[in-house]
Amino acid sequence: MAYVSKETKKELAPEIKKVLAEYGVKGTIKVNNGSTLVVTLRKIPDGLFTPKEIADGVNVYHIERFFEGTAKKFLTKLLAAMKGDKWYDNTNSMIDYFDTAWYNSIKIGEWDKPVEII
């Protein structure tokens, strides 16, 4: 069963913040429903993402397919920091078996508070 504790979030936060700072991004980290680690990008530098990428959002399972250049490098590093060394995924959807440490989500702004471009 997917579960991420606030203690795990605290352990992962320094590496996540390091990646955000490296690319000049401001963001927040939270645990949603005990199963999902969520990083919400609040302020991003101009040119990091295209307007289409911002509008479409981030599918953490297909970063390499939908992003290019610096955005792709940033999101790949951020996702790796979010997973840390405790994350695993033994899922086999062919037999309806889902076993992962926790789910990861990256948001570019929120529905009621869009991302700020600096």
C-alpha positions as CSV (number, residue, x, y, z in Angstrom):
1,M,0.0,0.0,0.0
2,A,1.3,3.4,-0.9
3,Y,2.2,5.5,2.1
4,V,4.4,8.5,2.7
5,S,4.8,9.9,6.2
6,K,5.6,13.5,7.2
7,E,8.9,12.1,8.5
8,T,9.8,10.8,5.1
9,K,8.8,14.2,3.6
10,K,11.2,15.9,6.1
11,E,14.0,13.5,5.1
12,L,13.5,14.1,1.4
13,A,13.0,17.9,1.7
14,P,16.6,19.0,1.7
15,E,17.4,17.3,-1.6
16,I,14.2,18.6,-3.2
17,K,15.0,22.1,-2.0
18,K,18.5,21.8,-3.4
19,V,17.2,21.0,-6.9
20,L,14.6,23.8,-6.7
21,A,17.3,26.3,-5.7
22,E,19.7,25.0,-8.4
23,Y,17.1,26.1,-11.1
24,G,15.9,29.2,-9.3
25,V,12.5,27.7,-8.6
26,K,10.4,28.4,-5.5
27,G,8.0,25.6,-4.4
28,T,6.2,23.9,-1.6
29,I,6.3,20.2,-0.5
30,K,3.3,18.4,1.1
31,V,1.9,15.0,1.7
32,N,-1.6,14.4,0.2
33,N,-3.8,11.8,1.7
34,G,-0.8,9.9,3.2
35,S,-0.1,8.4,-0.2
36,T,1.3,11.1,-2.5
37,L,4.3,13.4,-2.1
38,V,3.4,16.6,-3.9
39,V,5.8,19.4,-5.0
40,T,4.0,22.5,-6.2
41,L,6.1,25.0,-8.2
42,R,5.1,28.5,-7.1
43,K,7.6,30.7,-8.8
44,I,9.7,29.7,-11.9
45,P,12.2,31.6,-14.0
46,D,11.1,33.0,-17.3
47,G,11.9,30.5,-20.1
48,L,12.1,27.3,-18.0
49,F,8.7,26.0,-19.3
50,T,6.8,26.9,-22.4
51,P,3.2,28.2,-22.0
52,K,2.0,24.9,-23.4
53,E,4.0,22.9,-20.8
54,I,2.6,25.1,-18.0
55,A,-1.0,24.6,-19.3
56,D,-0.6,20.8,-19.8
57,G,1.1,20.2,-16.4
58,V,3.4,17.4,-15.5
59,N,2.8,13.7,-15.9
60,V,5.7,12.2,-13.8
61,Y,5.5,9.0,-15.8
62,H,6.2,10.7,-19.1
63,I,8.6,13.6,-18.4
64,E,11.0,12.5,-21.1
65,R,8.2,12.4,-23.7
66,F,6.6,15.8,-23.1
67,F,9.5,18.1,-22.0
68,E,12.7,19.2,-23.6
69,G,16.0,20.9,-22.6
70,T,16.3,22.5,-19.2
71,A,12.7,21.7,-18.2
72,K,13.3,18.0,-18.8
73,K,16.6,18.1,-16.8
74,F,15.0,20.0,-14.0
75,L,12.0,17.7,-13.7
76,T,14.1,14.5,-14.0
77,K,16.3,15.7,-11.1
78,L,13.3,16.8,-9.1
79,L,11.6,13.5,-9.4
80,A,14.8,11.7,-8.5
81,A,15.0,13.8,-5.3
82,M,11.4,13.1,-4.5
83,K,12.0,9.4,-4.8
84,G,15.2,9.4,-2.7
85,D,16.5,5.9,-1.8
86,K,13.4,4.5,-0.1
87,W,11.1,4.6,-3.1
88,Y,10.2,1.4,-5.0
89,D,7.6,0.3,-7.5
90,N,6.7,-3.4,-7.9
91,T,3.5,-2.7,-9.8
92,N,2.2,-5.1,-12.4
93,S,-0.9,-3.7,-13.9
94,M,-1.3,-6.8,-16.1
95,I,-2.5,-8.7,-13.1
96,D,-4.0,-5.7,-11.3
97,Y,-1.2,-5.7,-8.7
98,F,-0.2,-2.2,-7.4
99,D,2.7,-2.0,-5.0
100,T,4.6,1.2,-4.7
101,A,6.2,3.0,-1.8
102,W,4.3,6.2,-2.5
103,Y,3.0,8.2,-5.5
104,N,4.8,11.4,-6.7
105,S,3.1,14.5,-8.1
106,I,4.6,17.7,-9.5
107,K,2.3,20.6,-10.1
108,I,3.0,23.9,-11.9
109,G,0.9,26.2,-9.9
110,E,-2.6,25.3,-8.7
111,W,-6.1,25.9,-10.1
112,D,-6.7,28.9,-7.8
113,K,-3.2,30.2,-7.7
114,P,-1.3,30.1,-11.0
115,V,2.5,29.8,-11.1
116,E,4.4,33.1,-11.0
117,I,7.0,33.7,-13.7
118,I,10.0,35.7,-12.4
